[in-house]
Amino acid sequence: MAARDLKRDLHEIHNDWEQIFASQADPKDPAFLKKVAHDIVNLEKDSIEALQDEQLKEKAELVQFLLTTPWGAPFIGETTLLDAALSYQEGDQDSALMHLLNGFIHHGSGKQTALFNFFDEIFQDIA
């Protein structure tokens, strides 16, 4: 169950990122930001539960690290992905989540953004 939930959450994050790069979603759109925030919070919650599973523990720890560590490359993040998601208020035109996503888009190399590549690798590694 923990593996299924974690994999589902990682898939949702992947889909969010794909929508941005397929120009099907605007990282400034409040409805999209609300969905991304929800997906990040779900990923964090399910990764905590996955820590109890010996087969998932290492992957869950990596997810926790990725969600709770400010980014220093390719740009300096002022907050963590989790904090940005938790602090998101619908309609906030200057949200940390929007700025963080825009930073990844602006400084990433196409779809090749390290954070989302890590999430995709974890997704692939879960049986």
C-alpha positions, -999 to +999 in steps of 0.1 A: +000+000+000+028+024+009+046+017-024+014+023-044+007+056-026+042+068-030+043+058-067+009+075-073+022+108-057+054+107-077+033+101-109+012+132-101+043+153-096+056+140-129+023+149-146+024+184-131+059+190-145+049+176-179+019+199-181+041+229-175+065+219-203+037+209-227+024+245-221-009+230-209-005+246-175+006+280-164+028+281-133+010+313-124-025+298-126-040+296-091-059+264-098-027+247-111-007+259-082-033+246-058-031+212-074+007+212-073+007+222-036-018+194-029+004+169-048+035+180-029+018+177+005+004+143-004+039+132-015+054+143+018+026+126+039+030+093+020+068+094+021+066+097+059+044+065+059+068+048+035+096+053+061+081+023+080+086+000+050+122-014+049+120-018+011+110+018+007+128+035+035+158+047+015+136+061-013+113+077+012+143+094+029+154+107-004+119+121-011+120+138+023+154+153+016+143+166-018+111+182-004+127+197+027+161+210+014+164+245-002+179+244-037+212+260-044+216+251-080+208+260-107+194+289-087+193+298-050+159+288-036+146+309-008+124+281+006+119+244+003+094+228-020+074+215+009+074+249+027+063+266-005+035+241-009+023+244+027+023+282+026+005+284-007-027+304-004-050+303-035-050+336-053-016+347-040-001+364-069+034+363-054+035+329-038+068+311-030+055+281-049+050+301-081+085+316-078+101+282-071+084+266-101+094+296-123+130+293-110+131+256-120+116+265-154+139+294-161+171+278-149+164+242-160+176+228-193+143+220-210+125+193-190+159+182-175+156+197-141+175+178-114+147+178-088+121+163-111+146+139-126+152+126-091+115+121-085+112+102-118+141+080-109+125+072-075+093+064-093+111+040-117+128+023-087+096+015-068+084-020-076 
